[in-house]
Amino acid sequence: MTGVPVHLRVNGSSATITVEPRMTLADALREELRLTGTHLGCEHGVCGACTVIVDGLAVRACLMLGVQAEGREVITVEGLGDVAHLGPLQRAFRKHHALQCGFCTAGILTTAHALLMEEPNAGEDRIREVISGNLCRCTGYLPIIAAIIEARDAYREMQREAAQ
């Protein structure tokens, strides 16, 4: 097969990748852009480990083809902050010890980021509902939920600043 060029924005930067038509977005991010924070678990869209944000929506990158990302804005866990400047969710996860093995963490962070960008006042029940599609076998979810609740204030502030 012949590769197809795909032009997209990833974590705020323009990128062009060449992918086989059947390559998933998860594989394209990992293999072509070396963004290995996007994890592959079940590869059936069930576990949520591969969740990224595409045009503001949390999507399973294992279910989306790389060619479908043409012209889209993609945010991976690497786009939420870096070691020197952690994002609000990352800081809250660290504070609340909301990760153990870390395999699910990237997917949960991107899922929660998409939620709080859309609904910065999301209540605990809504948070539980949204992250219910992300499987974590280590934490029991309580520290994850506490971290997301704590991060809401920062997202409310970001929304206020954006409105001004």
N, C-alpha and C positions, 0 to 999 in steps of 0.2 A: 504494500500500500504506500501511497504517497502522503507525506505530512501536509497538514493544512496550517497556514499561518493564522494565529489568533492574536488580535490586538486587544488589550484590556488594561485596566488600572488595578494594581495590586498594592495594598497598603499605602495608597497615595502616590505611587509611582507608575508611570507608563511602562508597559512591558509588551513584548511580542514574543510569542512562543510558537514552536512548530509541533503539532501533535497529530498523532494518527486519529482518524475520525472516531474510533471506538475507545480512545483513551479517556478515562474519567478525569474530572477536574481535580480530584484528590491526587491521582497519579501525576497529573501535569504539574500541580503545585510542588509536589515532592521531587519529582524527577527532573523537570525542566527548570524550575526556579529555586530548587533546593530549600524550599520552605517546609521543613520536616516537622513543624509543630502540628500540622494536620495529620492526625493518626488514622490509620486504617485498622478497623476492628473486624466487624462482621461482613463488611462490604455488601450489605443488603439494606442499609438505611435504618437498621434497628437500634444499634448501640449509641449513635450520636457522636462517636469519637472524631469523626471526620467533619463535623459541622464547621462551616465558614459562613461569612456574611456576603451575600451577593445582592447588590443594589438595595441594601438595608434590611434584607430578610435572611434569617438563619436558614441555611439549606444543607442537606447532606451531600457533601462533595463526592461521595462514592456513587451517588445516583445521578449526578449531573455530568454530562460529557464536557470535556475541555472545550470543544468547538462551540458549545452553547454559551461560553463566557465571552464570546466576541462582543466588544464594545461595552462590557459590563465593568462595574466597580466591585472588586473582591477584597474583603478584609479577612485576614487569617489571624491566628493568635499572635503572631509576630507583630501585627499592626496595632495591637492594643497597648503596647508599651515596650520598653527595653529594660535591661538590667539596671541602668542608671536612672531611668524614669519610668517606674511601674505605673500602669494605669490604675484607676480607682478600684476596679474589681480585683486586679492582681494584688494590690496592697491589702485589701480586705481578706482575700484568700490566705495570704501569708499570715496576717494577724490572727485569723480564726483557725489556722491549721486545717484549711478546707481541702487539703489534698494529701494523699499518701503515696500511692505508687505513681500517680501523675498521668496515667494513660488516658483517663477520661477528661482531664483538666482542661485541655485546649478546647474541646467541644463544649464543655459546660461554660467556660468563659465567653466564648463567642455567642453561644445561645443567650446567656444572661445579658451580654452587651447589647445584642439586638433587641431584647425585651426592654431593657432600661432606656435605650435610645428612643424607643417608641412609647413606652409607658414608664416614665421615671417615678411614678407614684404607685407602681404595681404592689399590691398587697401580698402577704405571705401565701395565701391560697393561689393567687395567680402565678406567683413565682414557682410554687410546687407543681402547678399544672404544666407550665412551660418547660421546666427542666425534667419533667417525668419521662421525656423521650431520650434522656442521656443516662446511660447505665453507669453506675459507680459501684464497684464491689468492695470498696475499702472503707469509706467514711461514714456510711449510714446517713448521709445527706444533711444532717443537722448543722454541721459547721459550714457547709456549702450555702444553705439557706440563710444562716446568720450573716455570712459574708456578703451575699447579694443584698440583703436588707440594709446592711451598713453602707454599701456602695450607692444606694439610691440617692442619698444627699448630694453626692458629687455629680450624679447625672442630672438632678434637679438644677443644680448650679450651672452646669453646662448648658442646659436648656434655657435658663434665664439669660445667660450671657449671649447665647445665640439669638435670642429674641430682641436684644438691645441693639 
